[in-house]
């Protein structure tokens, strides 16, 4: 019975993990990464569409991104959207948009490391919140007599193992991103 509580809370932990991974991908580290621009919305024909639906995005070298729209009339709107929505400066030619990644200054690196720390804190708070919610439900089940006291403590141990697992996954992402920023 208590296993259901733990299984029901896992998707929330997964959402917290996915949030962290999406946020970290969008933090530029001085290296070219398609994720920096792929979800940037471009205004085309009166609607907004992400770049990844309008063009192919490729990495050419460690510091260059190339965006090649399938319809060449999208080149200028894509360049404008990238410039307006990111801290990047795109340039265009007849076949697409190219972006050279700027060098990160020490101040920018520190700010980004601070941002990574904030993302980490936010994810950990979310995980703790759902852990507490599940634990509260398990305690309630024990008080109502639907599970024994032994089951309550088994549930607490199992819940903590799941929490530790997700915290480790988040920590691994955070450590890798900080390493990239410090390199």
Secondary structure, DSSP 8 states (H G I E B T S, - for coil): -HHHHHHHHHHHHHHHHHHHHHHHHTS--SS--GGGTTT-EEEETTEEEEGGGTEEEEE-STTEEEEEESSGGGHHHHHHHHHHHSS--EEE-SS-EEEE-----HHHHHHHHHHHHHHHHHHHHHHHHHHHHHHHHHHHHHHHTSS-HHHHHHHHHHHHHHHHHHHHHHHHHHHHHHHHHH-
